[in-house]
Amino acid sequence: MGGFRLQSLVANAKQLMKQNNKHQRDVPKGYLAVYVGEIQRKRFVVPLSYLDQPLFQDLLRRSEEEFGFNHPMGGLTIPCCEEAFVCLTTQLRVS
């Protein structure tokens, strides 16, 4: 994947945050609310710095493939199981 497409994914994630401000009211500055799960979705609040991480960018690509930029929860929806997401974010925290 080229750098332009990756920049587009990150830019679209940030745009989605702005468009869905009502879902972000209780999210601290510098963080993003995401909805994770394959069937039932759980809300997580993650640092914006994750948008720069290759592992998280892979989730953004999967999200784009499944939902385009029309997210059913009103916020960024990530189509993976909750356990995998928790494992990934744990890796990002320690790196």
Biopython code that builds the backbone (N, CA, C, O; Angstrom):
import numpy as np
from Bio.PDB.StructureBuilder import StructureBuilder

atoms = [
    (1, "MET", "N", (0.859, -1.177, 0.000)),
    (1, "MET", "CA", (0.000, 0.000, 0.000)),
    (1, "MET", "C", (0.892, 1.222, 0.000)),
    (1, "MET", "O", (1.862, 1.290, 0.755)),
    (2, "GLY", "N", (0.571, 2.175, -0.833)),
    (2, "GLY", "CA", (1.360, 3.383, -0.932)),
    (2, "GLY", "C", (1.100, 4.335, 0.212)),
    (2, "GLY", "O", (0.105, 4.231, 0.928)),
    (3, "GLY", "N", (2.034, 5.276, 0.365)),
    (3, "GLY", "CA", (1.910, 6.270, 1.417)),
    (3, "GLY", "C", (0.674, 7.127, 1.273)),
    (3, "GLY", "O", (0.069, 7.522, 2.269)),
    (4, "PHE", "N", (0.286, 7.424, 0.019)),
    (4, "PHE", "CA", (-0.895, 8.267, -0.202)),
    (4, "PHE", "C", (-2.149, 7.604, 0.343)),
    (4, "PHE", "O", (-2.959, 8.257, 1.001)),
    (5, "ARG", "N", (-2.320, 6.315, 0.077)),
    (5, "ARG", "CA", (-3.513, 5.603, 0.560)),
    (5, "ARG", "C", (-3.528, 5.564, 2.078)),
    (5, "ARG", "O", (-4.584, 5.726, 2.689)),
    (6, "LEU", "N", (-2.368, 5.351, 2.698)),
    (6, "LEU", "CA", (-2.284, 5.323, 4.146)),
    (6, "LEU", "C", (-2.636, 6.680, 4.730)),
    (6, "LEU", "O", (-3.359, 6.754, 5.723)),
    (7, "GLN", "N", (-2.139, 7.746, 4.136)),
    (7, "GLN", "CA", (-2.489, 9.086, 4.597)),
    (7, "GLN", "C", (-3.987, 9.304, 4.472)),
    (7, "GLN", "O", (-4.596, 9.955, 5.321)),
    (8, "SER", "N", (-4.581, 8.765, 3.420)),
    (8, "SER", "CA", (-6.017, 8.885, 3.209)),
    (8, "SER", "C", (-6.787, 8.175, 4.320)),
    (8, "SER", "O", (-7.785, 8.703, 4.810)),
    (9, "LEU", "N", (-6.338, 6.986, 4.724)),
    (9, "LEU", "CA", (-6.999, 6.255, 5.799)),
    (9, "LEU", "C", (-6.964, 7.043, 7.099)),
    (9, "LEU", "O", (-7.980, 7.159, 7.784)),
    (10, "VAL", "N", (-5.805, 7.583, 7.440)),
    (10, "VAL", "CA", (-5.660, 8.352, 8.675)),
    (10, "VAL", "C", (-6.492, 9.626, 8.593)),
    (10, "VAL", "O", (-7.169, 9.986, 9.556)),
    (11, "ALA", "N", (-6.445, 10.314, 7.449)),
    (11, "ALA", "CA", (-7.224, 11.540, 7.273)),
    (11, "ALA", "C", (-8.717, 11.253, 7.386)),
    (11, "ALA", "O", (-9.451, 12.030, 7.996)),
    (12, "ASN", "N", (-9.169, 10.157, 6.809)),
    (12, "ASN", "CA", (-10.586, 9.805, 6.884)),
    (12, "ASN", "C", (-10.992, 9.430, 8.302)),
    (12, "ASN", "O", (-12.113, 9.724, 8.715)),
    (13, "ALA", "N", (-10.110, 8.790, 9.051)),
    (13, "ALA", "CA", (-10.406, 8.473, 10.451)),
    (13, "ALA", "C", (-10.565, 9.761, 11.249)),
    (13, "ALA", "O", (-11.477, 9.877, 12.068)),
    (14, "LYS", "N", (-9.683, 10.728, 11.014)),
    (14, "LYS", "CA", (-9.774, 12.003, 11.717)),
    (14, "LYS", "C", (-11.035, 12.766, 11.299)),
    (14, "LYS", "O", (-11.675, 13.406, 12.133)),
    (15, "GLN", "N", (-11.389, 12.702, 10.023)),
    (15, "GLN", "CA", (-12.602, 13.359, 9.543)),
    (15, "GLN", "C", (-13.835, 12.742, 10.186)),
    (15, "GLN", "O", (-14.772, 13.450, 10.555)),
    (16, "LEU", "N", (-13.831, 11.421, 10.319)),
    (16, "LEU", "CA", (-14.948, 10.737, 10.959)),
    (16, "LEU", "C", (-15.104, 11.216, 12.394)),
    (16, "LEU", "O", (-16.226, 11.372, 12.878)),
    (17, "MET", "N", (-13.985, 11.453, 13.083)),
    (17, "MET", "CA", (-14.046, 11.971, 14.452)),
    (17, "MET", "C", (-14.750, 13.320, 14.482)),
    (17, "MET", "O", (-15.596, 13.556, 15.344)),
    (18, "LYS", "N", (-14.415, 14.195, 13.564)),
    (18, "LYS", "CA", (-15.016, 15.529, 13.530)),
    (18, "LYS", "C", (-16.504, 15.455, 13.215)),
    (18, "LYS", "O", (-17.301, 16.178, 13.813)),
    (19, "GLN", "N", (-16.881, 14.589, 12.285)),
    (19, "GLN", "CA", (-18.275, 14.467, 11.874)),
    (19, "GLN", "C", (-19.138, 13.897, 12.984)),
    (19, "GLN", "O", (-20.324, 14.215, 13.069)),
    (20, "ASN", "N", (-18.568, 13.071, 13.824)),
    (20, "ASN", "CA", (-19.327, 12.397, 14.860)),
    (20, "ASN", "C", (-18.977, 12.935, 16.235)),
    (20, "ASN", "O", (-18.790, 12.172, 17.183)),
    (21, "ASN", "N", (-18.891, 14.227, 16.334)),
    (21, "ASN", "CA", (-18.497, 14.894, 17.558)),
    (21, "ASN", "C", (-19.404, 14.538, 18.728)),
    (21, "ASN", "O", (-18.933, 14.477, 19.864)),
    (22, "LYS", "N", (-20.685, 14.302, 18.487)),
    (22, "LYS", "CA", (-21.598, 13.979, 19.579)),
    (22, "LYS", "C", (-21.213, 12.678, 20.264)),
    (22, "LYS", "O", (-21.490, 12.505, 21.450)),
    (23, "HIS", "N", (-20.576, 11.756, 19.540)),
    (23, "HIS", "CA", (-20.138, 10.497, 20.119)),
    (23, "HIS", "C", (-18.787, 10.657, 20.808)),
    (23, "HIS", "O", (-18.347, 9.750, 21.515)),
    (24, "GLN", "N", (-18.131, 11.779, 20.616)),
    (24, "GLN", "CA", (-16.784, 11.991, 21.120)),
    (24, "GLN", "C", (-16.747, 12.947, 22.308)),
    (24, "GLN", "O", (-15.664, 13.247, 22.812)),
    (25, "ARG", "N", (-17.886, 13.428, 22.764)),
    (25, "ARG", "CA", (-17.913, 14.455, 23.812)),
    (25, "ARG", "C", (-17.180, 14.046, 25.075)),
    (25, "ARG", "O", (-16.505, 14.871, 25.690)),
    (26, "ASP", "N", (-17.298, 12.804, 25.469)),
    (26, "ASP", "CA", (-16.674, 12.367, 26.710)),
    (26, "ASP", "C", (-15.278, 11.774, 26.497)),
    (26, "ASP", "O", (-14.738, 11.110, 27.382)),
    (27, "VAL", "N", (-14.705, 12.018, 25.326)),
    (27, "VAL", "CA", (-13.379, 11.507, 25.005)),
    (27, "VAL", "C", (-12.359, 12.620, 25.250)),
    (27, "VAL", "O", (-12.501, 13.720, 24.715)),
    (28, "PRO", "N", (-11.337, 12.340, 26.051)),
    (28, "PRO", "CA", (-10.328, 13.376, 26.322)),
    (28, "PRO", "C", (-9.595, 13.809, 25.055)),
    (28, "PRO", "O", (-9.485, 13.053, 24.090)),
    (29, "LYS", "N", (-9.104, 15.022, 25.082)),
    (29, "LYS", "CA", (-8.325, 15.536, 23.951)),
    (29, "LYS", "C", (-7.126, 14.615, 23.726)),
    (29, "LYS", "O", (-6.465, 14.186, 24.672)),
    (30, "GLY", "N", (-6.864, 14.322, 22.452)),
    (30, "GLY", "CA", (-5.752, 13.446, 22.107)),
    (30, "GLY", "C", (-6.140, 11.977, 22.048)),
    (30, "GLY", "O", (-5.279, 11.112, 21.885)),
    (31, "TYR", "N", (-7.437, 11.688, 22.182)),
    (31, "TYR", "CA", (-7.924, 10.312, 22.150)),
    (31, "TYR", "C", (-9.056, 10.180, 21.143)),
    (31, "TYR", "O", (-9.610, 11.175, 20.677)),
    (32, "LEU", "N", (-9.388, 8.948, 20.816)),
    (32, "LEU", "CA", (-10.409, 8.623, 19.832)),
    (32, "LEU", "C", (-11.244, 7.461, 20.348)),
    (32, "LEU", "O", (-10.698, 6.479, 20.850)),
    (33, "ALA", "N", (-12.551, 7.564, 20.230)),
    (33, "ALA", "CA", (-13.424, 6.441, 20.570)),
    (33, "ALA", "C", (-13.588, 5.561, 19.340)),
    (33, "ALA", "O", (-13.845, 6.053, 18.242)),
    (34, "VAL", "N", (-13.437, 4.265, 19.533)),
    (34, "VAL", "CA", (-13.650, 3.299, 18.455)),
    (34, "VAL", "C", (-14.583, 2.211, 18.972)),
    (34, "VAL", "O", (-14.659, 1.958, 20.175)),
    (35, "TYR", "N", (-15.285, 1.577, 18.052)),
    (35, "TYR", "CA", (-16.188, 0.480, 18.382)),
    (35, "TYR", "C", (-15.601, -0.792, 17.788)),
    (35, "TYR", "O", (-15.299, -0.854, 16.597)),
    (36, "VAL", "N", (-15.445, -1.801, 18.631)),
    (36, "VAL", "CA", (-14.739, -3.022, 18.246)),
    (36, "VAL", "C", (-15.638, -4.229, 18.466)),
    (36, "VAL", "O", (-16.330, -4.334, 19.479)),
    (37, "GLY", "N", (-15.614, -5.128, 17.507)),
    (37, "GLY", "CA", (-16.343, -6.383, 17.646)),
    (37, "GLY", "C", (-16.865, -6.838, 16.314)),
    (37, "GLY", "O", (-17.046, -6.044, 15.391)),
    (38, "GLU", "N", (-17.105, -8.122, 16.222)),
    (38, "GLU", "CA", (-17.600, -8.677, 14.975)),
    (38, "GLU", "C", (-19.124, -8.670, 14.928)),
    (38, "GLU", "O", (-19.705, -8.440, 13.867)),
    (39, "ILE", "N", (-19.776, -8.917, 16.054)),
    (39, "ILE", "CA", (-21.241, -8.899, 16.104)),
    (39, "ILE", "C", (-21.692, -7.818, 17.078)),
    (39, "ILE", "O", (-22.282, -6.815, 16.675)),
    (40, "GLN", "N", (-21.414, -8.025, 18.345)),
    (40, "GLN", "CA", (-21.722, -7.006, 19.346)),
    (40, "GLN", "C", (-20.477, -6.141, 19.517)),
    (40, "GLN", "O", (-19.371, -6.659, 19.667)),
    (41, "ARG", "N", (-20.658, -4.838, 19.493)),
    (41, "ARG", "CA", (-19.508, -3.935, 19.510)),
    (41, "ARG", "C", (-19.351, -3.258, 20.866)),
    (41, "ARG", "O", (-20.326, -2.865, 21.506)),
    (42, "LYS", "N", (-18.099, -3.136, 21.280)),
    (42, "LYS", "CA", (-17.759, -2.494, 22.540)),
    (42, "LYS", "C", (-16.951, -1.234, 22.237)),
    (42, "LYS", "O", (-16.129, -1.218, 21.321)),
    (43, "ARG", "N", (-17.191, -0.194, 23.006)),
    (43, "ARG", "CA", (-16.515, 1.089, 22.799)),
    (43, "ARG", "C", (-15.207, 1.106, 23.583)),
    (43, "ARG", "O", (-15.161, 0.748, 24.760)),
    (44, "PHE", "N", (-14.136, 1.536, 22.894)),
    (44, "PHE", "CA", (-12.826, 1.730, 23.498)),
    (44, "PHE", "C", (-12.374, 3.149, 23.201)),
    (44, "PHE", "O", (-12.739, 3.719, 22.173)),
    (45, "VAL", "N", (-11.588, 3.714, 24.088)),
    (45, "VAL", "CA", (-10.995, 5.032, 23.867)),
    (45, "VAL", "C", (-9.488, 4.815, 23.773)),
    (45, "VAL", "O", (-8.858, 4.317, 24.706)),
    (46, "VAL", "N", (-8.922, 5.201, 22.625)),
    (46, "VAL", "CA", (-7.493, 4.966, 22.363)),
    (46, "VAL", "C", (-6.800, 6.277, 22.027)),
    (46, "VAL", "O", (-7.437, 7.217, 21.550)),
    (47, "PRO", "N", (-5.498, 6.343, 22.273)),
    (47, "PRO", "CA", (-4.750, 7.566, 21.935)),
    (47, "PRO", "C", (-4.685, 7.778, 20.418)),
    (47, "PRO", "O", (-4.597, 6.817, 19.653)),
    (48, "LEU", "N", (-4.730, 9.034, 19.998)),
    (48, "LEU", "CA", (-4.599, 9.353, 18.571)),
    (48, "LEU", "C", (-3.259, 8.887, 18.012)),
    (48, "LEU", "O", (-3.138, 8.652, 16.810)),
    (49, "SER", "N", (-2.267, 8.754, 18.864)),
    (49, "SER", "CA", (-0.946, 8.302, 18.403)),
    (49, "SER", "C", (-1.015, 6.912, 17.775)),
    (49, "SER", "O", (-0.137, 6.548, 16.993)),
    (50, "TYR", "N", (-2.046, 6.127, 18.103)),
    (50, "TYR", "CA", (-2.201, 4.810, 17.483)),
    (50, "TYR", "C", (-2.403, 4.913, 15.975)),
    (50, "TYR", "O", (-2.090, 3.973, 15.243)),
    (51, "LEU", "N", (-2.921, 6.043, 15.506)),
    (51, "LEU", "CA", (-3.153, 6.208, 14.060)),
    (51, "LEU", "C", (-1.848, 6.147, 13.269)),
    (51, "LEU", "O", (-1.867, 5.893, 12.064)),
    (52, "ASP", "N", (-0.727, 6.376, 13.930)),
    (52, "ASP", "CA", (0.581, 6.325, 13.267)),
    (52, "ASP", "C", (1.216, 4.943, 13.312)),
    (52, "ASP", "O", (2.253, 4.727, 12.685)),
    (53, "GLN", "N", (0.628, 4.014, 14.031)),
    (53, "GLN", "CA", (1.221, 2.693, 14.221)),
    (53, "GLN", "C", (0.777, 1.718, 13.131)),
    (53, "GLN", "O", (-0.415, 1.613, 12.845)),
    (54, "PRO", "N", (1.734, 1.001, 12.516)),
    (54, "PRO", "CA", (1.395, 0.060, 11.440)),
    (54, "PRO", "C", (0.349, -0.982, 11.833)),
    (54, "PRO", "O", (-0.522, -1.302, 11.024)),
    (55, "LEU", "N", (0.411, -1.516, 13.045)),
    (55, "LEU", "CA", (-0.578, -2.514, 13.461)),
    (55, "LEU", "C", (-1.982, -1.922, 13.496)),
    (55, "LEU", "O", (-2.944, -2.568, 13.080)),
    (56, "PHE", "N", (-2.099, -0.699, 13.991)),
    (56, "PHE", "CA", (-3.402, -0.046, 14.049)),
    (56, "PHE", "C", (-3.860, 0.350, 12.648)),
    (56, "PHE", "O", (-5.051, 0.287, 12.345)),
    (57, "GLN", "N", (-2.931, 0.753, 11.803)),
    (57, "GLN", "CA", (-3.271, 1.116, 10.428)),
    (57, "GLN", "C", (-3.826, -0.079, 9.671)),
    (57, "GLN", "O", (-4.669, 0.078, 8.787)),
    (58, "ASP", "N", (-3.358, -1.273, 10.014)),
    (58, "ASP", "CA", (-3.915, -2.477, 9.399)),
    (58, "ASP", "C", (-5.387, -2.629, 9.768)),
    (58, "ASP", "O", (-6.202, -3.024, 8.935)),
    (59, "LEU", "N", (-5.726, -2.313, 11.022)),
    (59, "LEU", "CA", (-7.135, -2.349, 11.429)),
    (59, "LEU", "C", (-7.951, -1.306, 10.679)),
    (59, "LEU", "O", (-9.101, -1.558, 10.319)),
    (60, "LEU", "N", (-7.364, -0.134, 10.439)),
    (60, "LEU", "CA", (-8.061, 0.906, 9.673)),
    (60, "LEU", "C", (-8.343, 0.429, 8.248)),
    (60, "LEU", "O", (-9.415, 0.693, 7.703)),
    (61, "ARG", "N", (-7.386, -0.268, 7.654)),
    (61, "ARG", "CA", (-7.590, -0.807, 6.297)),
    (61, "ARG", "C", (-8.725, -1.828, 6.291)),
    (61, "ARG", "O", (-9.566, -1.826, 5.393)),
    (62, "ARG", "N", (-8.743, -2.692, 7.291)),
    (62, "ARG", "CA", (-9.819, -3.684, 7.386)),
    (62, "ARG", "C", (-11.166, -3.002, 7.579)),
    (62, "ARG", "O", (-12.178, -3.427, 7.021)),
    (63, "SER", "N", (-11.165, -1.952, 8.368)),
    (63, "SER", "CA", (-12.389, -1.196, 8.601)),
    (63, "SER", "C", (-12.881, -0.560, 7.307)),
    (63, "SER", "O", (-14.074, -0.586, 7.005)),
    (64, "GLU", "N", (-11.951, 0.010, 6.547)),
    (64, "GLU", "CA", (-12.321, 0.630, 5.272)),
    (64, "GLU", "C", (-12.870, -0.411, 4.302)),
    (64, "GLU", "O", (-13.843, -0.151, 3.594)),
    (65, "GLU", "N", (-12.249, -1.588, 4.269)),
    (65, "GLU", "CA", (-12.710, -2.640, 3.365)),
    (65, "GLU", "C", (-14.125, -3.099, 3.717)),
    (65, "GLU", "O", (-14.936, -3.363, 2.829)),
    (66, "GLU", "N", (-14.414, -3.193, 5.005)),
    (66, "GLU", "CA", (-15.730, -3.693, 5.414)),
    (66, "GLU", "C", (-16.817, -2.623, 5.386)),
    (66, "GLU", "O", (-17.935, -2.883, 4.942)),
    (67, "PHE", "N", (-16.490, -1.416, 5.860)),
    (67, "PHE", "CA", (-17.505, -0.385, 6.021)),
    (67, "PHE", "C", (-17.355, 0.802, 5.084)),
    (67, "PHE", "O", (-18.245, 1.651, 5.023)),
    (68, "GLY", "N", (-16.246, 0.881, 4.351)),
    (68, "GLY", "CA", (-15.967, 2.120, 3.639)),
    (68, "GLY", "C", (-15.804, 3.188, 4.704)),
    (68, "GLY", "O", (-15.063, 2.989, 5.667)),
    (69, "PHE", "N", (-16.464, 4.288, 4.557)),
    (69, "PHE", "CA", (-16.412, 5.297, 5.613)),
    (69, "PHE", "C", (-17.813, 5.606, 6.109)),
    (69, "PHE", "O", (-18.107, 6.718, 6.548)),
    (70, "ASN", "N", (-18.676, 4.590, 6.031)),
    (70, "ASN", "CA", (-20.029, 4.670, 6.560)),
    (70, "ASN", "C", (-20.092, 3.723, 7.751)),
    (70, "ASN", "O", (-20.380, 2.537, 7.588)),
    (71, "HIS", "N", (-19.825, 4.238, 8.942)),
    (71, "HIS", "CA", (-19.713, 3.396, 10.128)),
    (71, "HIS", "C", (-21.048, 3.347, 10.869)),
    (71, "HIS", "O", (-21.591, 4.386, 11.245)),
    (72, "PRO", "N", (-21.575, 2.142, 11.076)),
    (72, "PRO", "CA", (-22.911, 1.977, 11.635)),
    (72, "PRO", "C", (-23.071, 2.483, 13.070)),
    (72, "PRO", "O", (-24.188, 2.799, 13.477)),
    (73, "MET", "N", (-22.004, 2.567, 13.834)),
    (73, "MET", "CA", (-22.113, 2.979, 15.229)),
    (73, "MET", "C", (-21.998, 4.496, 15.385)),
    (73, "MET", "O", (-22.147, 5.017, 16.490)),
    (74, "GLY", "N", (-21.735, 5.201, 14.296)),
    (74, "GLY", "CA", (-21.579, 6.647, 14.389)),
    (74, "GLY", "C", (-20.172, 7.058, 14.727)),
    (74, "GLY", "O", (-19.868, 8.250, 14.755)),
    (75, "GLY", "N", (-19.319, 6.117, 14.982)),
    (75, "GLY", "CA", (-17.904, 6.350, 15.253)),
    (75, "GLY", "C", (-17.108, 5.319, 14.484)),
    (75, "GLY", "O", (-17.682, 4.454, 13.823)),
    (76, "LEU", "N", (-15.824, 5.400, 14.563)),
    (76, "LEU", "CA", (-14.966, 4.468, 13.842)),
    (76, "LEU", "C", (-15.222, 3.050, 14.343)),
    (76, "LEU", "O", (-15.043, 2.766, 15.527)),
    (77, "THR", "N", (-15.638, 2.168, 13.450)),
    (77, "THR", "CA", (-15.949, 0.783, 13.791)),
    (77, "THR", "C", (-14.852, -0.113, 13.242)),
    (77, "THR", "O", (-14.516, -0.044, 12.060)),
    (78, "ILE", "N", (-14.298, -0.953, 14.104)),
    (78, "ILE", "CA", (-13.204, -1.840, 13.710)),
    (78, "ILE", "C", (-13.690, -3.278, 13.769)),
    (78, "ILE", "O", (-14.075, -3.766, 14.832)),
    (79, "PRO", "N", (-13.671, -3.964, 12.613)),
    (79, "PRO", "CA", (-14.218, -5.320, 12.532)),
    (79, "PRO", "C", (-13.218, -6.399, 12.944)),
    (79, "PRO", "O", (-12.688, -7.116, 12.095)),
    (80, "CYS", "N", (-12.964, -6.513, 14.233)),
    (80, "CYS", "CA", (-12.146, -7.619, 14.725)),
    (80, "CYS", "C", (-12.690, -8.011, 16.084)),
    (80, "CYS", "O", (-13.458, -7.263, 16.690)),
    (81, "CYS", "N", (-12.297, -9.175, 16.564)),
    (81, "CYS", "CA", (-12.805, -9.597, 17.865)),
    (81, "CYS", "C", (-12.156, -8.755, 18.970)),
    (81, "CYS", "O", (-11.028, -8.278, 18.842)),
    (82, "GLU", "N", (-12.897, -8.597, 20.028)),
    (82, "GLU", "CA", (-12.447, -7.755, 21.142)),
    (82, "GLU", "C", (-11.108, -8.228, 21.702)),
    (82, "GLU", "O", (-10.248, -7.406, 22.020)),
    (83, "GLU", "N", (-10.924, -9.534, 21.826)),
    (83, "GLU", "CA", (-9.678, -10.080, 22.379)),
    (83, "GLU", "C", (-8.481, -9.700, 21.527)),
    (83, "GLU", "O", (-7.432, -9.343, 22.063)),
    (84, "ALA", "N", (-8.620, -9.771, 20.202)),
    (84, "ALA", "CA", (-7.521, -9.409, 19.302)),
    (84, "ALA", "C", (-7.198, -7.923, 19.424)),
    (84, "ALA", "O", (-6.029, -7.537, 19.400)),
    (85, "PHE", "N", (-8.232, -7.084, 19.555)),
    (85, "PHE", "CA", (-8.023, -5.649, 19.692)),
    (85, "PHE", "C", (-7.283, -5.333, 20.995)),
    (85, "PHE", "O", (-6.352, -4.528, 21.003)),
    (86, "VAL", "N", (-7.694, -5.961, 22.079)),
    (86, "VAL", "CA", (-7.036, -5.738, 23.369)),
    (86, "VAL", "C", (-5.573, -6.181, 23.293)),
    (86, "VAL", "O", (-4.689, -5.493, 23.804)),
    (87, "CYS", "N", (-5.322, -7.306, 22.668)),
    (87, "CYS", "CA", (-3.945, -7.799, 22.500)),
    (87, "CYS", "C", (-3.113, -6.801, 21.698)),
    (87, "CYS", "O", (-1.981, -6.489, 22.069)),
    (88, "LEU", "N", (-3.678, -6.303, 20.600)),
    (88, "LEU", "CA", (-2.965, -5.347, 19.751)),
    (88, "LEU", "C", (-2.676, -4.055, 20.499)),
    (88, "LEU", "O", (-1.556, -3.546, 20.433)),
    (89, "THR", "N", (-3.654, -3.518, 21.203)),
    (89, "THR", "CA", (-3.427, -2.254, 21.905)),
    (89, "THR", "C", (-2.450, -2.439, 23.065)),
    (89, "THR", "O", (-1.728, -1.509, 23.422)),
    (90, "THR", "N", (-2.425, -3.633, 23.651)),
    (90, "THR", "CA", (-1.433, -3.906, 24.692)),
    (90, "THR", "C", (-0.032, -3.861, 24.095)),
    (90, "THR", "O", (0.892, -3.325, 24.707)),
    (91, "GLN", "N", (0.126, -4.423, 22.902)),
    (91, "GLN", "CA", (1.423, -4.377, 22.213)),
    (91, "GLN", "C", (1.822, -2.939, 21.918)),
    (91, "GLN", "O", (2.988, -2.577, 22.068)),
    (92, "LEU", "N", (0.868, -2.120, 21.501)),
    (92, "LEU", "CA", (1.171, -0.732, 21.168)),
    (92, "LEU", "C", (1.570, 0.061, 22.415)),
    (92, "LEU", "O", (2.410, 0.957, 22.334)),
    (93, "ARG", "N", (0.989, -0.254, 23.536)),
    (93, "ARG", "CA", (1.316, 0.461, 24.787)),
    (93, "ARG", "C", (2.723, 0.177, 25.256)),
    (93, "ARG", "O", (3.377, 1.064, 25.803)),
    (94, "VAL", "N", (3.206, -1.036, 25.058)),
    (94, "VAL", "CA", (4.529, -1.408, 25.576)),
    (94, "VAL", "C", (5.650, -1.100, 24.588)),
    (94, "VAL", "O", (6.826, -1.147, 24.949)),
    (95, "SER", "N", (5.295, -0.787, 23.354)),
    (95, "SER", "CA", (6.343, -0.503, 22.363)),
    (95, "SER", "C", (6.717, 0.956, 22.316)),
    (95, "SER", "O", (7.583, 1.347, 21.533)),
]
sb = StructureBuilder()
sb.init_structure("model")
sb.init_model(0)
sb.init_chain("A")
sb.init_seg("    ")
for serial, (resi, resn, name, xyz) in enumerate(atoms, 1):
    if name == "N":
        sb.init_residue(resn, " ", resi, " ")
    sb.init_atom(name, np.array(xyz, "f"), 0.0, 1.0, " ", f" {name:<3s}", serial, name[0])
structure = sb.get_structure()
